[in-house]
Each structure stands twice: as structure tokens, then as C-alpha cells.
Amino acid sequence: MHSTLIVARMDAESSVDVAKLFGEFDATEMPHRMGTRRRQLFAYRGLYFHLQDFDSDNGGQLIEEAKPDARFVGISEDLKPFIQAYDPATWRSPADAMATRFYNWTASS
């Protein structure tokens, strides 16, 4: 499984609104189109963490292909009042907000 973690800024009070937007988005076929297997959202002291798991490492490519879809454009716009870039000076796309994994451990069967 491949994972991405996006880090941004969010007021904790916005978590209900953000969860509702993603709940509606994830009820469509868009997660399947993007290869998303699981999405988890976390908030901590003004930070927003968006953990997205994919079956394979081509999730980034599938997301790029989904970007022109009106539903993808719509949720991106709908989230703008709630989610701010962690570093607005360097942010150009979600790729600029992705954390880098530096350790991974998985239990053996």
C-alpha cells in the first residue's frame, strides 16, 4: 500500500465542515477513480493532516488525471475557506504540502 500525507493549517472548529465535504466527495466514485483505498483526516493544534492510502504507488498519477473532473475542482474550491497552506510562500500544489516518509515498519504475519 502507498500512502501520502498532506500537511496544512486548519482551525479545529472547521473539522466538522471539512469532514462533511470529504464525506460527500467520498460517497461518489471519485475515490475509486483516484485509486484511494482509505482517507483519514487529523487535526492537531491548528494543523491539518490528510492521510490517503492507495493500493499502489500510482495514486499520484491517478489524482493528476482526476484533477480536471468537476467534482475534484469543486471540493478543492469548497475546502479553501477551511484549509490554508502550511507555507503559503512555497505552496503551488498539494505536492508542496506532502510530508516525506523517513521510516516505515510493518508487522510480519
Phi, psi and omega in degrees: 000140178253141181231150170232148178230116177261133179245131179211189178248141180204136172290131183304330179294342180277353186301325179295315180295317181294317178298321179296316179299315179290327177300317178292317180296316183287347176280351177268183177276001183302316179302321179293320179298325182271357180079016181286126178263324180206144176231132175229136179244136181229150174231139178207114174046053177084003178252152180239131178236125182241101181262122183234127181252141181234154177293329182220175183277010177265016178301320179299320179294318180294323177294317177303319179292332182275345185305323180287346181299136183302327179290323177292314178300319182296312181292326177300317179291318182296331181279342185306322179291343187252328186246126177243150179301142177297316178230089184303333182292333183247356185280126174235332179202169178305333178300333180283354180245008183274131177288155178257123177288131179238000175202143179213135176224139178228135178294141176273153182288000000 
